[in-house]
Amino acid sequence: MVMNIKETALHLASHGLKVFQLSQNSKIPLKHSHGYKDATNSIDEIRNTFKPFNNLGVGLSINSLVLVDIDASNKNDLKNILSRLNQANYDLPETYTERTLSGGTHLIYKTDRPLQPTNKTLFNLGKHVGIEIRTDGVIIAPSHINNYVYRPTNKLTLMDATNAPEWIYNELTKKSDFNVTVGKRRAPTRKYYTGKKLDAIAQGAGQGNRNNWLTSVIGWLFGTGADPETVYRFASIINDAFVSPPLKNKELKGIYKSILERMIN
């Protein structure tokens, strides 16, 4: 039986999983919400506040779950990436899996130890192949964007998720390869504008300049031509990692929305 979004939310909550709403036809959290931080398994709350036309997300670390996000445009690419991972001792046993809007693959595993909400891109396979480990929150089936409907690629359910392989924990806790192998030395390539901009962002902003600083950063992100959902995701990461103290989600969304509306109009 195929369930709608609200029915799915109730079904997952009945198994103890905490879920949250996303805006209709997008991966952006609802206005005035805090995304995965608002995830709930309260049956009454879901019945009273969840809308069947909104998209659905599931909290990851809060549910003892972890996501491996593989950016592969087709089955052959995915097969090659999985083969490379296996050769490098990064095995990915079968688990609950979904295909994404962009053609990527989401593999969700159970965890047996507490993890902090984060995401980490793997660069240590010799070549960047678009692999992320995420423990924050993620859009799930049967959410839909435009004409694309998220759906599982196997017969497993989210409750059937396999235990995460040990290497995932190692990757989440170890320092990046840059810190281990390069330290403070300058990279052996010419630094272009984007590199300089990223270095500047990494310096962060303090309390007295947070709003103007984030406005500038978000404007620059939009200027790269990235999709609005991508801009919002990176803006959230930058706010959490490089702003002290981080702006509240309401303020961040206000800045994001004002810039987006300016670019549309």
C-alpha positions in Angstrom: 0.0 0.0 0.0 1.3 3.4 -1.0 0.9 6.0 1.8 0.7 9.7 1.5 3.1 12.1 3.3 1.0 12.5 6.4 0.3 8.8 6.7 4.0 8.1 6.3 4.8 10.6 9.1 2.3 8.9 11.4 3.6 5.4 10.4 7.2 6.4 11.1 6.3 8.1 14.4 4.4 5.0 15.5 7.8 3.2 15.3 9.4 5.9 17.4 11.1 7.8 14.6 11.1 11.6 14.7 10.1 13.4 11.6 9.6 17.0 10.5 7.9 19.0 7.7 9.5 20.6 4.7 8.0 23.2 2.5 5.7 22.1 -0.3 7.6 21.0 -3.4 11.0 21.7 -1.9 13.7 20.6 0.6 13.6 23.9 2.5 12.2 23.7 6.1 8.8 25.4 6.8 8.8 29.1 7.5 9.3 29.7 11.2 10.5 26.2 11.8 14.0 24.8 12.6 14.1 21.8 10.3 15.4 18.6 11.8 15.7 20.3 15.2 11.9 20.3 15.3 11.6 16.6 14.5 8.9 14.9 16.5 7.3 11.5 17.0 4.2 12.8 18.8 1.2 11.3 17.1 -1.0 14.1 18.3 1.3 16.8 17.0 1.6 15.2 13.6 -2.1 14.7 13.3 -2.8 18.3 14.2 0.0 20.2 12.5 1.4 18.1 9.6 -0.1 18.9 6.2 -0.4 16.2 3.5 0.9 18.5 0.8 4.1 19.4 2.7 7.2 17.4 2.1 8.7 15.1 4.8 12.0 14.9 6.5 13.5 12.5 9.1 16.0 13.4 11.8 19.2 11.4 11.5 21.3 11.5 14.6 18.2 12.2 16.8 16.9 8.8 15.5 20.3 7.0 15.8 20.6 7.1 12.0 23.3 8.2 9.6 23.1 8.9 5.9 25.6 8.2 3.1 24.8 10.4 0.2 26.4 9.3 -3.1 26.3 11.7 -6.0 26.0 9.3 -9.0 24.1 10.2 -12.1 23.3 6.7 -13.2 23.5 3.0 -12.1 26.9 2.5 -13.8 28.4 5.5 -12.0 27.0 4.2 -8.7 28.4 0.7 -9.4 31.8 2.1 -10.1 31.8 4.3 -7.0 30.7 1.4 -4.8 33.5 -0.7 -6.3 36.0 2.0 -5.5 34.7 2.3 -2.0 34.9 -1.4 -1.5 38.5 -1.6 -2.8 39.4 1.2 -0.3 37.7 -0.8 2.6 34.7 1.5 2.7 32.1 -1.2 2.4 28.4 -0.2 2.2 26.2 -3.1 3.0 22.6 -3.1 1.7 20.3 -1.0 3.7 17.3 1.3 3.3 18.0 3.3 0.1 16.4 6.1 -1.9 17.1 7.8 -5.2 17.3 11.6 -5.1 16.0 14.3 -7.3 19.5 14.9 -8.7 20.0 11.2 -9.5 22.1 10.5 -6.4 21.6 7.7 -3.9 20.8 8.0 -0.2 21.7 5.0 2.0 20.5 5.2 5.6 22.1 3.1 8.4 21.4 2.6 12.1 24.0 3.7 14.6 24.9 2.2 18.0 26.5 5.3 19.5 25.6 9.0 19.8 26.5 11.3 16.9 26.4 15.1 16.6 24.3 16.6 13.8 26.8 17.3 11.0 27.7 16.5 7.4 31.1 15.6 6.1 32.3 15.2 2.5 34.8 12.5 1.7 37.8 13.6 -0.3 40.3 10.8 0.6 39.6 8.3 -2.2 42.1 9.8 -4.6 39.5 11.8 -6.5 36.4 13.6 -5.2 33.4 11.4 -6.2 30.6 13.3 -4.4 30.2 11.3 -1.2 28.8 12.8 2.0 28.1 11.4 5.4 25.2 13.3 7.1 23.7 13.1 10.6 21.5 16.2 10.5 18.2 15.6 8.7 17.1 14.5 5.2 14.1 14.6 2.9 12.5 11.2 2.5 9.8 9.3 0.5 7.1 10.0 -0.5 8.2 13.7 -0.7 8.1 15.2 -4.2 9.7 18.1 -6.0 8.1 19.1 -9.3 7.4 15.8 -11.0 9.9 13.7 -9.1 8.7 11.5 -6.2 11.2 10.2 -3.7 10.8 6.4 -3.3 12.8 3.4 -1.9 15.0 1.5 -4.4 14.6 -1.8 -2.5 12.0 -3.6 -0.4 13.5 -2.5 2.9 11.8 0.1 5.1 13.5 2.8 7.2 12.9 0.6 10.3 15.0 -2.2 8.5 18.1 0.0 8.2 21.3 -2.0 8.5 23.9 -1.2 11.2 26.5 1.3 10.0 29.9 0.0 9.1 32.7 1.0 11.5 34.5 3.2 8.9 31.6 5.7 9.0 32.3 6.4 12.7 36.0 6.7 12.0 35.4 9.2 9.2 33.1 11.3 11.4 35.6 11.5 14.2 38.9 11.9 12.5 40.5 15.1 11.4 40.5 16.0 7.7 43.3 14.8 5.5 44.4 18.4 5.0 45.1 18.8 8.7 46.8 15.4 8.9 49.1 15.6 5.9 49.5 19.3 5.0 49.1 21.2 8.3 49.5 25.0 7.8 51.5 24.7 4.5 50.1 26.4 1.5 48.5 24.2 -1.1 50.7 23.6 -4.1 48.3 25.4 -6.5 47.5 28.9 -7.4 44.8 30.4 -5.2 42.0 31.8 -7.2 39.1 34.1 -6.2 36.9 31.3 -4.9 39.7 29.9 -2.7 40.3 33.4 -1.3 36.6 33.8 -0.6 36.4 30.4 1.1 39.4 31.3 3.3 37.7 34.6 4.2 34.5 32.7 5.1 36.4 30.3 7.3 37.5 33.3 9.4 33.9 33.7 10.4 32.1 36.6 12.0 31.4 37.7 15.6 28.3 39.0 17.2 28.6 42.6 16.1 28.8 41.9 12.3 26.8 38.7 11.9 23.9 39.9 9.8 25.8 42.0 7.3 28.5 39.3 7.0 25.9 36.5 6.3 24.1 38.8 3.9 27.3 39.2 1.9 28.1 35.4 2.1 24.6 34.4 1.0 24.7 36.9 -1.8 28.0 35.4 -3.0 26.5 31.9 -2.8 23.6 33.0 -5.0 26.1 34.6 -7.4 27.7 31.2 -8.0 24.6 30.1 -9.8 23.8 27.3 -7.3 20.2 26.2 -6.8 18.3 28.1 -4.1 18.1 24.9 -2.0 21.9 24.4 -2.3 22.4 28.0 -1.2 20.2 27.6 1.8 21.9 24.4 2.9 25.4 25.9 2.6 24.2 29.1 4.4 23.0 27.0 7.3 26.3 25.1 7.5 28.3 28.4 7.4 26.1 29.9 10.0 26.5 26.9 12.4 30.2 26.6 11.8 31.6 30.1 11.3 29.3 32.5 13.1 29.7 33.1 16.8 27.1 32.8 18.2 25.1 31.5 15.2 22.1 33.5 14.1 18.7 32.0 15.0 17.1 30.1 12.1 14.4 32.8 11.8 17.0 35.5 11.2 19.0 33.3 8.7 15.8 32.5 6.8 14.9 36.2 6.7 18.2 37.1 5.1 18.0 34.2 2.7 14.4 35.0 1.7 15.1 38.8 1.2 18.0 38.0 -1.2 16.1 35.4 -3.0 13.1 37.7 -3.6 15.5 40.4 -4.8 17.0 38.0 -7.4 13.6 36.8 -8.6 12.1 40.4 -8.9 
